[in-house]
């Protein structure tokens, strides 16, 4: 790797983290402006809770597909301050779906090899 490639790869990684930071800041601002209460801290062992009680505990999306579905439902906070446009958000969702979610769905998971092909 030459110096130019190194500088370009560092710049690319910084762009990704900058976008992540922008999204985080916008989410925090949205929470403050809308007075969203994050709730009390949970002081329970969620792995040993009965299913009825666990169902009452809110959780984050469990997969990239779930997260993108949630983003489709609520992306207005990312558009405040003209940081992201709806086109950029839609393009991001489409890209992640086509290049990551669908690619993973088309290939067997390593655990499937263990389950079905391990002799």
MMTF fields as JSON, N, C-alpha, C and O atoms, coordinates in Angstrom:
{
  "mmtfVersion": "1.0.0",
  "mmtfProducer": "UNKNOWN",
  "numBonds": 475,
  "numAtoms": 476,
  "numGroups": 119,
  "numChains": 1,
  "numModels": 1,
  "chainsPerModel": [1],
  "groupsPerChain": [119],
  "chainIdList": ["A"],
  "bondAtomList": [4, 2, 8, 6, 12, 10, 16, 14, 20, 18, 24, 22, 28, 26, 32, 30, 36, 34, 40, 38, 44, 42, 48, 46, 52, 50, 56, 54, 60, 58, 64, 62, 68, 66, 72, 70, 76, 74, 80, 78, 84, 82, 88, 86, 92, 90, 96, 94, 100, 98, 104, 102, 108, 106, 112, 110, 116, 114, 120, 118, 124, 122, 128, 126, 132, 130, 136, 134, 140, 138, 144, 142, 148, 146, 152, 150, 156, 154, 160, 158, 164, 162, 168, 166, 172, 170, 176, 174, 180, 178, 184, 182, 188, 186, 192, 190, 196, 194, 200, 198, 204, 202, 208, 206, 212, 210, 216, 214, 220, 218, 224, 222, 228, 226, 232, 230, 236, 234, 240, 238, 244, 242, 248, 246, 252, 250, 256, 254, 260, 258, 264, 262, 268, 266, 272, 270, 276, 274, 280, 278, 284, 282, 288, 286, 292, 290, 296, 294, 300, 298, 304, 302, 308, 306, 312, 310, 316, 314, 320, 318, 324, 322, 328, 326, 332, 330, 336, 334, 340, 338, 344, 342, 348, 346, 352, 350, 356, 354, 360, 358, 364, 362, 368, 366, 372, 370, 376, 374, 380, 378, 384, 382, 388, 386, 392, 390, 396, 394, 400, 398, 404, 402, 408, 406, 412, 410, 416, 414, 420, 418, 424, 422, 428, 426, 432, 430, 436, 434, 440, 438, 444, 442, 448, 446, 452, 450, 456, 454, 460, 458, 464, 462, 468, 466, 472, 470],
  "bondOrderList": [1, 1, 1, 1, 1, 1, 1, 1, 1, 1, 1, 1, 1, 1, 1, 1, 1, 1, 1, 1, 1, 1, 1, 1, 1, 1, 1, 1, 1, 1, 1, 1, 1, 1, 1, 1, 1, 1, 1, 1, 1, 1, 1, 1, 1, 1, 1, 1, 1, 1, 1, 1, 1, 1, 1, 1, 1, 1, 1, 1, 1, 1, 1, 1, 1, 1, 1, 1, 1, 1, 1, 1, 1, 1, 1, 1, 1, 1, 1, 1, 1, 1, 1, 1, 1, 1, 1, 1, 1, 1, 1, 1, 1, 1, 1, 1, 1, 1, 1, 1, 1, 1, 1, 1, 1, 1, 1, 1, 1, 1, 1, 1, 1, 1, 1, 1, 1, 1],
  "groupList": [{"groupName": "UNK", "atomNameList": ["N", "CA", "C", "O"], "elementList": ["N", "C", "C", "O"], "formalChargeList": [0, 0, 0, 0], "bondAtomList": [1, 0, 2, 1, 3, 2], "bondOrderList": [1, 1, 2], "singleLetterCode": "X", "chemCompType": "L-PEPTIDE LINKING"}],
  "groupTypeList": [0, 0, 0, 0, 0, 0, 0, 0, 0, 0, 0, 0, 0, 0, 0, 0, 0, 0, 0, 0, 0, 0, 0, 0, 0, 0, 0, 0, 0, 0, 0, 0, 0, 0, 0, 0, 0, 0, 0, 0, 0, 0, 0, 0, 0, 0, 0, 0, 0, 0, 0, 0, 0, 0, 0, 0, 0, 0, 0, 0, 0, 0, 0, 0, 0, 0, 0, 0, 0, 0, 0, 0, 0, 0, 0, 0, 0, 0, 0, 0, 0, 0, 0, 0, 0, 0, 0, 0, 0, 0, 0, 0, 0, 0, 0, 0, 0, 0, 0, 0, 0, 0, 0, 0, 0, 0, 0, 0, 0, 0, 0, 0, 0, 0, 0, 0, 0, 0, 0],
  "groupIdList": [1, 2, 3, 4, 5, 6, 7, 8, 9, 10, 11, 12, 13, 14, 15, 16, 17, 18, 19, 20, 21, 22, 23, 24, 25, 26, 27, 28, 29, 30, 31, 32, 33, 34, 35, 36, 37, 38, 39, 40, 41, 42, 43, 44, 45, 46, 47, 48, 49, 50, 51, 52, 53, 54, 55, 56, 57, 58, 59, 60, 61, 62, 63, 64, 65, 66, 67, 68, 69, 70, 71, 72, 73, 74, 75, 76, 77, 78, 79, 80, 81, 82, 83, 84, 85, 86, 87, 88, 89, 90, 91, 92, 93, 94, 95, 96, 97, 98, 99, 100, 101, 102, 103, 104, 105, 106, 107, 108, 109, 110, 111, 112, 113, 114, 115, 116, 117, 118, 119],
  "secStructList": [7, 7, 2, 2, 2, 2, 2, 2, 2, 2, 2, 2, 2, 2, 2, 2, 2, 2, 2, 2, 2, 2, 2, 2, 2, 2, 2, 2, 2, 2, 2, 2, 2, 6, 6, 7, 7, 7, 7, 7, 7, 7, 7, 1, 7, 4, 4, 4, 1, 7, 2, 2, 2, 2, 6, 6, 1, 7, 7, 7, 7, 1, 1, 2, 2, 2, 2, 2, 2, 2, 2, 2, 2, 7, 7, 2, 2, 2, 2, 4, 4, 4, 1, 1, 7, 2, 2, 2, 2, 2, 2, 2, 2, 2, 2, 2, 0, 0, 0, 0, 0, 2, 2, 2, 2, 6, 1, 7, 7, 2, 2, 2, 2, 2, 2, 2, 2, 7, 7],
  "xCoordList": [0.868, 0.0, 0.907, 1.799, 0.664, 1.464, 0.805, -0.294, 1.504, 1.031, -0.343, -1.205, -0.545, -1.819, -2.97, -4.034, -2.767, -3.821, -4.143, -5.308, -3.118, -3.323, -4.14, -5.079, -3.782, -4.501, -5.956, -6.862, -6.184, -7.548, -8.356, -9.531, -7.746, -8.49, -8.8, -9.864, -7.888, -8.158, -9.287, -10.145, -9.284, -10.354, -11.697, -12.699, -11.739, -12.989, -13.5, -14.695, -12.603, -13.049, -13.532, -14.437, -12.942, -13.391, -14.765, -15.565, -15.044, -16.356, -17.438, -18.501, -17.165, -18.147, -18.415, -19.569, -17.356, -17.555, -18.192, -18.932, -17.902, -18.526, -20.034, -20.815, -20.446, -21.875, -22.538, -23.652, -21.857, -22.406, -22.544, -23.533, -21.555, -21.613, -22.764, -23.48, -22.931, -24.021, -25.375, -26.254, -25.543, -26.813, -27.066, -28.191, -26.022, -26.161, -26.548, -27.443, -25.878, -26.192, -27.624, -28.337, -28.055, -29.43, -30.439, -31.49, -30.132, -31.029, -31.11, -32.187, -29.978, -29.972, -30.782, -31.594, -30.564, -31.319, -32.811, -33.624, -33.175, -34.581, -35.167, -36.291, -34.409, -34.878, -35.088, -36.044, -34.188, -34.301, -35.489, -36.295, -35.588, -36.669, -38.047, -38.991, -38.165, -39.457, -39.653, -40.637, -38.708, -38.776, -39.057, -39.925, -38.301, -38.453, -37.785, -36.589, -38.554, -38.048, -37.416, -38.103, -36.125, -35.488, -35.918, -35.589, -36.633, -37.089, -36.059, -34.926, -36.469, -35.566, -34.588, -34.886, -33.406, -32.462, -33.059, -33.811, -32.727, -33.239, -32.214, -31.092, -32.599, -31.687, -32.19, -32.498, -32.271, -32.757, -31.906, -31.333, -31.827, -31.135, -32.116, -32.968, -31.998, -32.976, -32.929, -33.892, -31.826, -31.699, -32.469, -32.71, -32.852, -33.589, -35.003, -35.642, -35.492, -36.853, -37.863, -37.568, -39.041, -40.105, -40.496, -40.395, -40.936, -41.272, -42.294, -42.217, -43.254, -44.276, -43.654, -44.022, -42.715, -42.076, -41.085, -40.977, -40.37, -39.426, -40.132, -39.569, -41.346, -42.102, -42.46, -42.724, -42.473, -42.814, -41.62, -41.784, -40.426, -39.214, -38.916, -38.736, -38.863, -38.565, -37.147, -36.254, -36.955, -35.621, -35.326, -36.229, -34.071, -33.625, -33.866, -34.079, -33.833, -33.998, -32.973, -31.824, -33.405, -32.557, -31.689, -30.843, -31.875, -31.083, -30.981, -31.68, -30.107, -30.002, -31.315, -31.731, -31.964, -33.244, -34.295, -35.047, -34.352, -35.284, -34.944, -35.835, -33.636, -33.214, -33.589, -34.026, -33.421, -33.794, -35.302, -35.767, -36.068, -37.527, -37.927, -38.827, -37.261, -37.544, -37.146, -37.828, -36.042, -35.609, -36.601, -36.846, -37.175, -38.204, -39.412, -40.01, -39.768, -40.921, -40.684, -41.607, -39.445, -39.155, -37.771, -36.778, -37.71, -36.432, -36.476, -35.531, -37.566, -37.727, -36.629, -36.192, -36.182, -35.164, -33.849, -33.078, -33.578, -32.341, -32.412, -31.383, -33.615, -33.783, -33.805, -33.831, -33.794, -33.774, -32.425, -31.384, -32.446, -31.213, -30.581, -29.43, -31.321, -30.828, -29.518, -28.667, -29.352, -28.146, -28.266, -27.341, -29.398, -29.663, -30.972, -31.918, -31.026, -32.276, -32.985, -32.381, -34.255, -34.996, -34.375, -34.363, -33.859, -33.199, -31.984, -31.775, -31.189, -29.994, -30.407, -29.808, -31.41, -31.88, -32.416, -32.087, -33.239, -33.779, -32.675, -32.714, -31.684, -30.564, -29.774, -29.35, -29.581, -28.849, -29.593, -28.987, -30.891, -31.697, -31.647, -31.486, -31.783, -31.741, -30.381, -30.305, -29.313, -27.962, -27.74, -27.28, -28.068, -27.862, -28.686, -28.237, -29.894, -30.745, -30.156, -30.04, -29.781, -29.276, -27.897, -27.657, -26.991, -25.597, -25.274, -24.25, -26.119, -25.807, -26.885, -26.601, -28.106, -29.161, -29.403, -29.389, -29.625, -29.903, -28.714, -28.897, -27.498, -26.305, -26.193, -25.842, -26.486, -26.407, -27.502, -27.266, -28.692, -29.797, -29.516, -30.032, -28.706, -28.419, -27.359, -27.142, -26.703, -25.603, -25.895, -26.51, -25.449, -25.663, -24.805, -23.681, -25.345, -24.624, -23.657, -23.983, -22.482, -21.538, -22.146, -21.765, -23.08, -23.695, -24.547, -24.708, -25.091, -25.848, -24.959, -25.397, -23.715, -22.778, -22.572, -22.538, -22.435, -22.274, -23.512, -23.392, -24.702, -25.929, -26.203, -26.623, -25.963, -26.447, -25.364, -25.649, -24.128, -23.098, -21.972, -21.079, -22.001, -20.963, -21.198, -22.239, -20.241, -20.407, -19.603, -19.613],
  "yCoordList": [-1.176, 0.0, 1.229, 1.362, 2.111, 3.328, 4.411, 4.236, 5.525, 6.61, 7.141, 7.394, 7.312, 7.843, 6.9, 7.353, 5.589, 4.623, 4.662, 4.575, 4.791, 4.847, 6.072, 5.978, 7.228, 8.452, 8.352, 8.776, 7.792, 7.648, 6.685, 6.938, 5.582, 4.634, 5.229, 4.967, 6.022, 6.69, 7.703, 7.824, 8.428, 9.398, 8.697, 9.195, 7.547, 6.801, 6.344, 6.445, 5.841, 5.388, 6.547, 6.38, 7.718, 8.887, 9.352, 9.832, 9.213, 9.593, 8.731, 9.228, 7.44, 6.528, 6.911, 6.988, 7.148, 7.482, 8.864, 9.107, 9.774, 11.1, 10.985, 11.63, 10.167, 9.98, 9.334, 9.703, 8.375, 7.738, 8.758, 8.752, 9.622, 10.645, 11.624, 12.023, 12.002, 12.916, 12.298, 12.97, 11.026, 10.345, 10.289, 10.493, 10.015, 9.93, 11.283, 11.371, 12.33, 13.676, 14.053, 14.614, 13.748, 14.064, 13.283, 13.816, 12.035, 11.241, 11.823, 11.872, 12.261, 12.876, 14.168, 14.402, 14.999, 16.264, 15.977, 16.653, 14.978, 14.609, 14.18, 14.55, 13.404, 12.971, 14.132, 14.147, 15.105, 16.275, 17.148, 17.56, 17.425, 18.283, 17.681, 18.402, 16.376, 15.711, 15.208, 14.533, 15.544, 15.152, 13.65, 13.241, 12.849, 11.391, 10.883, 11.083, 10.239, 9.687, 8.323, 7.407, 8.176, 6.882, 5.797, 4.625, 6.179, 5.204, 4.965, 5.442, 4.227, 3.908, 2.822, 2.034, 2.789, 1.718, 0.36, 0.254, -0.648, -1.988, -2.746, -2.981, -3.118, -3.839, -5.26, -5.693, -5.989, -7.366, -8.203, -7.687, -9.467, -10.398, -10.81, -11.67, -10.201, -10.452, -11.886, -12.354, -12.591, -13.969, -14.961, -16.095, -14.537, -15.436, -14.946, -15.432, -13.999, -13.504, -14.432, -15.034, -14.549, -15.304, -14.592, -13.367, -15.324, -14.718, -13.59, -12.621, -13.708, -12.666, -11.344, -10.285, -11.403, -10.185, -9.641, -8.427, -10.522, -10.104, -9.396, -8.478, -9.809, -9.191, -7.738, -6.961, -7.365, -6.001, -5.045, -3.836, -5.583, -4.758, -4.317, -5.159, -2.996, -2.523, -2.904, -3.002, -3.117, -3.485, -2.818, -2.346, -2.789, -2.251, -3.303, -4.474, -2.895, -3.888, -5.015, -4.789, -6.221, -7.389, -7.726, -8.616, -7.042, -7.329, -6.069, -5.085, -6.111, -4.987, -4.784, -3.648, -5.867, -5.767, -5.075, -4.233, -5.421, -4.772, -3.286, -2.439, -2.986, -1.597, -0.753, 0.388, -1.306, -0.565, -0.372, 0.664, -1.361, -1.224, -0.105, 0.68, -0.032, 1.04, 2.396, 3.396, 2.423, 3.674, 4.132, 5.33, 3.181, 3.543, 4.174, 5.114, 3.65, 4.148, 5.524, 6.334, 5.793, 7.052, 7.552, 7.195, 8.376, 8.958, 10.487, 11.152, 11.03, 12.489, 13.172, 14.266, 12.542, 13.172, 13.35, 14.252, 12.504, 12.631, 13.77, 14.216, 14.239, 15.285, 16.693, 17.686, 16.768, 18.08, 18.746, 18.09, 20.029, 20.764, 20.492, 20.857, 19.861, 19.56, 18.78, 18.995, 17.883, 17.064, 15.908, 15.65, 15.212, 14.123, 14.411, 14.923, 14.081, 14.23, 12.88, 11.846, 12.892, 11.641, 10.747, 9.524, 11.358, 10.58, 9.833, 8.667, 10.496, 9.854, 8.701, 7.626, 8.914, 7.865, 6.675, 5.529, 6.942, 5.86, 5.111, 3.884, 5.841, 5.204, 4.317, 3.22, 4.794, 4.032, 2.734, 1.665, 2.837, 1.651, 0.658, -0.543, 1.161, 0.294, -0.381, -1.576, 0.377, -0.182, -1.275, -2.369, -0.974, -1.95, -3.214, -4.32, -3.042, -4.199, -5.043, -6.26, -4.406, -5.148, -5.745, -6.899, -4.982, -5.406, -6.182, -6.863, -6.093, -6.789, -7.799, -8.989, -7.335, -8.246, -9.357, -10.538, -8.977, -9.991, -10.906, -12.102, -10.368, -11.207, -12.249, -13.4, -11.852, -12.803, -13.868, -15.041, -13.456, -14.411, -15.47, -16.585, -15.121, -16.043, -17.078, -18.011, -16.937, -17.827, -18.538, -17.969, -19.778, -20.496, -19.908, -19.459, -19.924, -19.468, -20.575, -21.752, -20.234, -21.268, -22.271, -23.441, -21.817, -22.738, -23.791, -24.902, -23.449, -24.43, -25.579, -26.729, -25.278, -26.35, -27.279, -28.499, -26.7, -27.503, -28.377, -29.558, -27.779, -28.509, -29.638, -30.726, -29.378, -30.3, -31.082, -32.135, -30.595, -31.256, -31.836, -32.493, -31.603, -32.132, -33.62, -34.026, -34.404, -35.861, -36.378, -37.579],
  "zCoordList": [0.0, 0.0, 0.0, 0.838, -0.945, -0.969, -0.121, 0.404, -0.004, 0.864, 0.428, 1.269, -0.893, -1.384, -1.04, -0.616, -1.218, -0.893, 0.592, 0.98, 1.422, 2.869, 3.245, 4.036, 2.678, 2.992, 2.531, 3.249, 1.333, 0.835, 1.695, 1.96, 2.136, 2.964, 4.333, 4.893, 4.874, 6.147, 5.991, 6.866, 4.876, 4.639, 4.511, 5.023, 3.836, 3.703, 5.058, 5.338, 5.902, 7.216, 8.066, 8.884, 7.885, 8.633, 8.161, 8.964, 6.866, 6.348, 6.976, 7.346, 7.095, 7.682, 9.138, 9.559, 9.9, 11.311, 11.463, 12.416, 10.517, 10.582, 10.357, 11.056, 9.388, 9.146, 10.359, 10.73, 10.974, 12.17, 13.305, 14.038, 13.438, 14.48, 14.208, 15.126, 12.936, 12.594, 12.918, 13.458, 12.592, 12.88, 14.379, 14.835, 15.135, 16.587, 17.169, 18.009, 16.724, 17.226, 16.878, 17.711, 15.649, 15.256, 16.096, 16.452, 16.413, 17.251, 18.662, 19.255, 19.195, 20.527, 20.519, 21.414, 19.517, 19.411, 19.296, 19.927, 18.494, 18.344, 19.687, 20.025, 20.445, 21.761, 22.716, 23.492, 22.654, 23.528, 23.103, 23.937, 21.795, 21.315, 21.569, 21.894, 21.423, 21.618, 23.045, 23.35, 23.907, 25.322, 25.48, 26.251, 24.732, 24.789, 26.062, 26.272, 26.888, 28.145, 27.871, 27.419, 28.135, 27.876, 28.871, 28.691, 29.891, 30.884, 31.967, 31.892, 32.962, 34.061, 33.618, 32.721, 34.263, 33.943, 34.322, 35.291, 33.57, 33.832, 34.661, 34.213, 35.85, 36.742, 36.915, 38.026, 35.792, 35.816, 34.878, 33.918, 35.152, 34.266, 33.173, 33.394, 31.999, 30.939, 30.43, 29.823, 30.665, 30.182, 31.048, 30.633, 32.246, 33.14, 33.437, 34.37, 32.663, 32.87, 32.205, 31.173, 32.786, 32.123, 30.825, 30.751, 29.811, 28.517, 28.612, 27.858, 29.534, 29.674, 30.109, 29.601, 31.047, 31.54, 30.499, 30.326, 29.816, 28.786, 27.633, 27.037, 27.315, 26.23, 26.541, 25.624, 27.811, 28.219, 28.161, 28.323, 27.931, 27.933, 26.499, 25.62, 26.254, 24.896, 24.493, 25.334, 23.202, 22.736, 21.401, 20.708, 21.063, 19.775, 18.696, 19.009, 17.437, 16.359, 16.481, 16.861, 16.155, 16.332, 15.14, 15.231, 14.027, 12.838, 11.987, 12.228, 10.996, 10.073, 9.333, 9.106, 8.959, 8.252, 9.122, 8.632, 10.401, 11.329, 11.51, 11.588, 11.576, 11.751, 10.538, 10.688, 9.334, 8.128, 8.036, 7.562, 8.485, 8.505, 9.47, 9.173, 10.619, 11.579, 11.001, 11.222, 10.262, 9.635, 8.575, 8.427, 7.835, 6.843, 7.528, 7.005, 8.703, 9.434, 10.042, 10.126, 10.469, 11.149, 10.772, 11.406, 9.744, 9.339, 9.376, 8.952, 9.879, 9.897, 10.709, 10.354, 11.788, 12.63, 11.882, 12.205, 10.886, 10.107, 9.099, 8.59, 8.81, 7.807, 8.411, 7.684, 9.729, 10.375, 10.128, 10.179, 9.865, 9.646, 8.29, 8.055, 7.408, 6.054, 6.059, 5.196, 7.017, 7.058, 6.073, 5.304, 6.092, 5.165, 4.44, 5.038, 3.153, 2.404, 2.355, 2.64, 1.997, 1.88, 0.805, 0.945, -0.269, -1.321, -0.792, -1.125, 0.025, 0.592, 1.502, 1.453, 2.316, 3.224, 2.433, 2.738, 1.422, 0.586, -0.136, -0.228, -0.652, -1.341, -0.375, -0.739, 0.847, 1.862, 2.193, 2.268, 2.385, 2.692, 1.534, 1.747, 0.313, -0.858, -1.002, -1.289, -0.805, -0.909, 0.133, -0.193, 1.382, 2.465, 2.227, 2.526, 1.687, 1.406, 0.296, 0.434, -0.809, -1.962, -1.73, -2.088, -1.14, -1.034, 0.235, 0.292, 1.248, 2.49, 2.873, 3.011, 3.043, 3.502, 2.483, 2.831, 1.229, 0.205, -0.043, -0.27, -0.003, -0.184, 0.925, 0.665, 2.144, 3.258, 3.139, 3.428, 2.717, 2.571, 1.499, 1.575, 0.512, -0.589, -0.248, -1.021, 0.877, 1.232, 2.549, 3.45, 2.649, 3.913, 5.026, 4.8, 6.195, 7.372, 7.791, 7.639, 8.313, 8.75, 9.735, 9.747, 10.548, 11.507, 10.791, 11.295, 9.621, 8.843, 8.397, 8.367, 8.052, 7.696, 8.882, 8.726, 10.062, 11.268, 11.514, 11.838, 11.354, 11.631, 10.639, 11.032, 9.354, 8.328, 7.606, 7.035, 7.617, 6.835, 7.67, 7.135, 8.967, 9.839, 10.07, 10.588, 9.688, 9.822, 10.986, 11.259]
}
